Amino acid sequence: MRTCDFCGRQAEQAETLSWTTSVENGRRRTYCDECSRTHLRAIEGKLDNEWW
């Protein structure tokens, strides 16, 4: 079972293929597809400068 770190939605691993993962302050974070779309700008804003 995986849980979205933003909204708390839970799903089986096979259902989470479209989910987004990121590392923030050394912690792995997972976001469901709906939260990923809704909060895309905030997620991109947290990327390291080396990414760009």
C-alpha positions as CSV (number, residue, x, y, z in Angstrom):
1,M,0.0,0.0,0.0
2,R,1.2,3.5,-0.8
3,T,-0.1,6.7,0.6
4,C,-0.1,10.2,-1.0
5,D,1.8,12.5,1.2
6,F,-0.4,15.4,0.3
7,C,-4.0,14.1,0.4
8,G,-3.6,10.8,2.2
9,R,-5.1,8.7,-0.7
10,Q,-4.1,5.0,-0.5
11,A,-3.6,2.6,-3.4
12,E,-1.9,-0.7,-4.2
13,Q,1.6,-0.5,-5.8
14,A,0.4,-1.4,-9.2
15,E,-2.1,1.5,-9.2
16,T,0.6,4.0,-8.4
17,L,2.5,3.9,-11.7
18,S,1.3,7.4,-12.6
19,W,2.2,8.8,-9.1
20,T,5.1,11.2,-8.6
21,T,7.9,10.8,-6.2
22,S,10.4,13.4,-5.0
23,V,13.0,13.8,-2.3
24,E,12.5,16.8,0.0
25,N,15.1,17.5,2.7
26,G,16.3,13.9,2.5
27,R,12.8,12.4,2.8
28,R,11.1,10.5,0.0
29,R,7.7,12.0,-0.8
30,T,4.9,10.3,-2.9
31,Y,2.1,12.2,-4.6
32,C,-1.0,10.7,-6.3
33,D,-1.7,11.6,-9.9
34,E,-4.4,14.1,-8.9
35,C,-2.2,16.0,-6.4
36,S,0.7,15.8,-8.9
37,R,-1.3,17.6,-11.5
38,T,-2.8,20.1,-9.1
39,H,0.5,21.1,-7.4
40,L,2.9,20.7,-10.3
41,R,4.3,24.2,-10.0
42,A,5.1,23.8,-6.3
43,I,6.8,20.4,-7.0
44,E,8.9,21.9,-9.8
45,G,9.8,24.9,-7.6
46,K,11.5,22.5,-5.1
47,L,13.9,21.0,-7.6
48,D,17.6,21.6,-7.2
49,N,19.2,24.2,-9.4
50,E,21.3,21.4,-11.0
51,W,18.1,19.9,-12.4
52,W,17.6,23.0,-14.6
